[in-house]
Amino acid sequence: MAYKVFYMIFSADTVQSGYDSPLGRMVLAATPTHLAGVWFDGQSHQPDPKAWSIDDRYPLLVKTKEQLSAYFLNAAHRFDLPLDLSPGTEFQQSIWRALLGITPGQTSSYGALSAQIGKPAAVRAAGGAIGRNPFSIIIPCHRVIGAGGALTGYAGGLARKTALLQHEGTL
């Protein structure tokens, strides 16, 4: 059995755990085989996790916490986690995959990402897909900036986006 939250369908066997990051509490979710999401608590498009059981020792969630901690300690800026992108539309998935190609210390624009996936006129749709990225930090949507270098939208808030870019040495 599955249930729909906003635009995504989550497996009934989804489990969750909390993570206290330097930028605030995060909710991590996983299925038996994949990471299902990483959200700052209260961010835009965050699903309601009330139906998910809590398991702070769930192996994939423990691994996710370890990798997030390494990221915040500047010991790593890349993640090695199995991500479940399937709840997103084909377009969203293509944008999320393109985001994975933005390396630490680099930024890209909404227009560049939409062009990269072969849809140069889909800049606004790319922005919508980026805003619904279910893997904060892991899929680095914070590395997307507006035309001319303007810091625009971030589901976790512009203060967090700024902090993440500063952490990575981009700002």
C-alpha contacts under 8 A as a table, 3 or more apart, distances in Angstrom:
res1	aa1	res2	aa2	distance
1	M	11	S	6.83
1	M	12	A	5.56
2	A	9	I	6.47
2	A	10	F	5.80
2	A	11	S	4.79
2	A	12	A	4.98
3	Y	9	I	5.56
3	Y	10	F	5.92
3	Y	11	S	7.02
3	Y	12	A	7.08
4	K	7	Y	6.86
4	K	8	M	5.69
4	K	9	I	4.29
4	K	10	F	6.49
5	V	8	M	5.46
5	V	9	I	6.12
5	V	10	F	7.50
5	V	47	P	5.71
5	V	48	D	7.17
6	F	45	H	7.10
6	F	47	P	6.82
7	Y	87	P	7.84
7	Y	88	G	7.60
8	M	87	P	5.05
8	M	88	G	6.48
9	I	87	P	5.73
10	F	14	T	6.81
10	F	36	A	7.74
10	F	87	P	7.40
11	S	14	T	5.48
11	S	31	T	7.04
12	A	52	W	7.54
13	D	31	T	6.06
13	D	32	P	7.44
13	D	52	W	7.45
14	T	29	A	6.46
14	T	30	A	5.44
14	T	31	T	4.65
14	T	32	P	7.59
14	T	36	A	7.66
14	T	52	W	5.71
14	T	53	S	7.22
15	V	29	A	5.54
15	V	30	A	5.49
15	V	31	T	6.41
15	V	52	W	5.11
15	V	53	S	4.96
15	V	54	I	5.75
15	V	55	D	6.38
15	V	58	Y	7.99
16	Q	27	V	6.82
16	Q	28	L	5.44
16	Q	29	A	4.34
16	Q	30	A	6.48
16	Q	49	P	7.48
16	Q	52	W	6.14
16	Q	53	S	6.14
16	Q	54	I	4.91
16	Q	55	D	6.06
16	Q	56	D	7.48
16	Q	61	L	7.66
17	S	27	V	6.06
17	S	28	L	5.33
17	S	29	A	6.61
17	S	54	I	5.63
17	S	55	D	5.82
17	S	56	D	5.16
17	S	61	L	6.83
18	G	25	R	6.87
18	G	26	M	5.68
18	G	27	V	4.78
18	G	28	L	6.02
18	G	56	D	7.46
19	Y	25	R	5.73
19	Y	26	M	5.00
19	Y	27	V	6.34
19	Y	28	L	7.16
19	Y	65	K	6.64
20	D	23	L	7.95
20	D	24	G	5.92
20	D	25	R	4.46
20	D	26	M	6.16
21	S	24	G	5.14
21	S	25	R	5.79
21	S	26	M	6.78
21	S	68	L	7.95
21	S	69	S	7.65
21	S	72	F	7.85
22	P	72	F	7.47
23	L	160	R	6.55
24	G	40	F	6.81
24	G	41	D	7.48
25	R	40	F	6.03
25	R	41	D	5.66
26	M	38	V	6.78
26	M	39	W	5.42
26	M	40	F	4.27
26	M	41	D	5.10
27	V	37	G	7.88
27	V	38	V	5.75
27	V	39	W	5.29
27	V	40	F	6.32
27	V	41	D	6.11
28	L	35	L	7.97
28	L	36	A	7.75
28	L	37	G	5.80
28	L	38	V	4.57
28	L	39	W	6.64
28	L	61	L	6.70
29	A	35	L	6.16
29	A	36	A	5.16
29	A	37	G	5.10
29	A	38	V	6.47
29	A	61	L	7.14
30	A	33	T	7.52
30	A	34	H	5.74
30	A	35	L	4.25
30	A	36	A	4.62
30	A	37	G	6.85
30	A	60	L	7.02
30	A	61	L	6.76
31	T	34	H	5.36
31	T	35	L	6.33
31	T	36	A	6.40
33	T	82	P	7.55
34	H	60	L	7.63
34	H	81	L	7.76
34	H	82	P	5.07
34	H	83	L	5.35
34	H	84	D	5.51
35	L	60	L	7.04
35	L	61	L	7.62
35	L	81	L	7.04
35	L	82	P	5.93
35	L	83	L	4.92
35	L	84	D	5.96
36	A	83	L	6.50
36	A	84	D	5.52
36	A	85	L	7.79
36	A	134	P	7.56
36	A	135	F	7.91
37	G	134	P	4.95
37	G	135	F	5.00
37	G	136	S	7.82
38	V	134	P	6.08
38	V	135	F	4.57
38	V	136	S	5.43
38	V	137	I	7.94
38	V	138	I	7.69
39	W	42	G	7.95
39	W	43	Q	6.74
39	W	46	Q	6.34
39	W	134	P	6.68
39	W	135	F	6.48
39	W	136	S	5.55
39	W	156	G	7.79
40	F	43	Q	5.50
40	F	46	Q	7.96
40	F	136	S	7.25
40	F	156	G	5.98
41	D	46	Q	7.59
42	G	46	Q	6.59
42	G	156	G	7.84
43	Q	46	Q	5.68
43	Q	155	A	5.45
43	Q	156	G	4.77
43	Q	157	G	7.33
44	S	131	G	7.78
44	S	132	R	7.90
44	S	155	A	4.84
44	S	156	G	6.70
45	H	131	G	7.74
45	H	132	R	6.05
45	H	155	A	7.31
46	Q	134	P	7.65
48	D	51	A	7.70
49	P	52	W	5.41
50	K	53	S	7.78
55	D	58	Y	5.46
56	D	61	L	7.30
56	D	62	V	7.20
57	R	61	L	7.23
57	R	62	V	6.15
58	Y	61	L	5.39
58	Y	62	V	6.09
59	P	62	V	5.06
59	P	63	K	6.19
60	L	63	K	5.03
60	L	64	T	6.15
61	L	64	T	4.90
61	L	65	K	6.20
62	V	65	K	5.12
62	V	66	E	6.25
63	K	66	E	5.04
63	K	67	Q	6.25
64	T	67	Q	5.16
64	T	68	L	6.10
64	T	81	L	7.18
65	K	68	L	5.07
65	K	69	S	6.03
66	E	69	S	5.13
66	E	70	A	6.23
67	Q	70	A	5.00
67	Q	71	Y	6.17
67	Q	76	A	7.55
67	Q	79	F	6.49
68	L	71	Y	4.95
68	L	72	F	6.28
69	S	72	F	5.16
69	S	73	L	6.15
70	A	73	L	5.03
70	A	74	N	6.19
70	A	75	A	4.91
70	A	76	A	5.42
70	A	77	H	7.88
71	Y	74	N	5.15
71	Y	75	A	5.83
71	Y	76	A	4.76
71	Y	77	H	5.25
71	Y	78	R	7.58
72	F	75	A	7.53
72	F	167	H	7.89
73	L	76	A	7.66
74	N	77	H	6.96
76	A	79	F	7.76
77	H	104	P	6.32
77	H	168	E	7.96
78	R	104	P	7.83
78	R	138	I	7.69
79	F	138	I	6.33
84	D	87	P	7.41
85	L	88	G	5.92
85	L	93	Q	6.11
86	S	89	T	7.44
86	S	93	Q	7.46
88	G	91	F	7.81
88	G	92	Q	5.51
88	G	93	Q	5.76
89	T	92	Q	5.06
89	T	93	Q	6.09
90	E	93	Q	5.14
90	E	94	S	6.24
91	F	94	S	5.15
91	F	95	I	6.38
91	F	129	A	7.67
92	Q	95	I	5.15
92	Q	96	W	6.10
92	Q	126	A	7.60
92	Q	129	A	4.98
92	Q	130	I	7.60
93	Q	96	W	4.99
93	Q	97	R	6.09
94	S	97	R	5.17
94	S	98	A	6.20
94	S	117	I	6.69
95	I	98	A	4.98
95	I	99	L	6.23
95	I	113	L	6.95
95	I	114	S	7.44
95	I	117	I	7.12
95	I	126	A	6.60
95	I	129	A	6.69
95	I	130	I	7.02
96	W	99	L	5.06
96	W	100	L	6.63
96	W	129	A	7.60
96	W	130	I	7.01
96	W	133	N	6.79
96	W	139	I	6.77
97	R	100	L	5.23
97	R	101	G	7.13
98	A	101	G	5.41
98	A	102	I	7.41
98	A	113	L	6.66
98	A	116	Q	7.43
98	A	117	I	7.32
99	L	102	I	5.54
99	L	113	L	7.67
99	L	139	I	6.23
99	L	140	P	6.04
99	L	141	C	6.28
100	L	103	T	7.52
100	L	139	I	5.64
100	L	140	P	6.51
102	I	106	Q	6.28
102	I	107	T	6.50
102	I	108	S	6.99
102	I	140	P	7.28
102	I	143	R	7.11
103	T	106	Q	5.56
103	T	107	T	7.76
104	P	168	E	6.25
105	G	165	L	7.66
105	G	168	E	5.49
105	G	169	G	5.82
105	G	170	T	4.98
106	Q	143	R	6.86
106	Q	170	T	6.57
107	T	143	R	4.69
107	T	144	V	5.58
107	T	145	I	6.72
107	T	170	T	7.73
108	S	112	A	6.43
108	S	113	L	7.07
108	S	143	R	6.39
108	S	144	V	4.92
108	S	145	I	6.16
109	S	112	A	5.13
109	S	113	L	6.30
109	S	144	V	5.20
109	S	145	I	5.05
109	S	146	G	5.56
109	S	147	A	6.41
110	Y	113	L	5.26
110	Y	114	S	6.26
110	Y	123	V	5.69
110	Y	124	R	7.80
110	Y	126	A	6.30
110	Y	127	G	6.23
110	Y	144	V	6.55
110	Y	145	I	6.97
110	Y	146	G	6.54
110	Y	147	A	7.82
111	G	114	S	5.21
111	G	115	A	6.11
111	G	120	P	6.54
111	G	121	A	7.96
111	G	122	A	7.86
111	G	123	V	5.23
111	G	147	A	7.94
112	A	115	A	5.11
112	A	116	Q	5.98
112	A	120	P	7.67
113	L	116	Q	4.90
113	L	117	I	6.50
113	L	123	V	7.96
113	L	126	A	7.28
114	S	117	I	5.46
114	S	118	G	6.53
114	S	119	K	5.15
114	S	120	P	4.93
114	S	121	A	7.14
114	S	122	A	5.80
114	S	123	V	5.63
114	S	126	A	5.94
115	A	118	G	5.01
115	A	119	K	5.21
115	A	120	P	3.96
115	A	121	A	7.62
116	Q	119	K	7.37
116	Q	120	P	7.58
117	I	120	P	7.81
119	K	122	A	5.49
120	P	123	V	6.66
122	A	125	A	5.20
122	A	126	A	6.02
123	V	126	A	5.02
123	V	127	G	6.32
124	R	127	G	4.99
124	R	128	G	6.36
125	A	128	G	4.96
125	A	129	A	6.23
126	A	129	A	5.08
126	A	130	I	6.08
127	G	130	I	5.05
127	G	131	G	6.13
128	G	131	G	5.09
128	G	132	R	6.41
129	A	132	R	5.16
129	A	133	N	6.38
130	I	133	N	5.21
130	I	141	C	6.11
131	G	141	C	7.85
131	G	153	G	7.63
131	G	154	Y	6.51
131	G	155	A	5.67
132	R	155	A	7.62
133	N	136	S	6.83
133	N	139	I	7.39
133	N	141	C	7.28
135	F	138	I	5.35
135	F	139	I	5.41
136	S	139	I	6.06
136	S	140	P	6.73
136	S	141	C	7.15
136	S	156	G	7.93
137	I	140	P	4.92
137	I	141	C	7.07
137	I	142	H	7.08
140	P	143	R	5.74
140	P	144	V	7.96
141	C	144	V	5.63
141	C	154	Y	7.70
142	H	145	I	7.78
142	H	154	Y	6.60
142	H	161	K	5.36
142	H	164	L	7.05
142	H	165	L	7.15
143	R	165	L	6.96
145	I	149	G	5.77
145	I	150	A	5.86
145	I	151	L	5.25
145	I	152	T	5.98
146	G	149	G	5.49
146	G	150	A	4.82
146	G	151	L	6.03
146	G	152	T	5.77
147	A	150	A	6.25
151	L	158	L	7.47
151	L	162	T	7.80
152	T	158	L	7.26
153	G	157	G	7.17
153	G	158	L	6.42
154	Y	157	G	5.12
154	Y	158	L	5.69
154	Y	161	K	6.34
156	G	160	R	6.30
156	G	161	K	7.29
157	G	160	R	5.53
157	G	161	K	6.46
158	L	161	K	4.86
158	L	162	T	6.03
159	A	162	T	5.17
159	A	163	A	6.18
160	R	163	A	4.92
160	R	164	L	6.04
161	K	164	L	5.16
161	K	165	L	6.21
162	T	165	L	5.21
162	T	166	Q	6.08
162	T	171	L	7.64
163	A	166	Q	5.05
163	A	167	H	5.96
164	L	167	H	4.92
164	L	168	E	6.27
165	L	168	E	5.11
165	L	169	G	6.21
165	L	170	T	5.15
165	L	171	L	5.76
166	Q	169	G	4.94
166	Q	170	T	5.70
166	Q	171	L	4.91
167	H	170	T	7.67
168	E	171	L	7.96
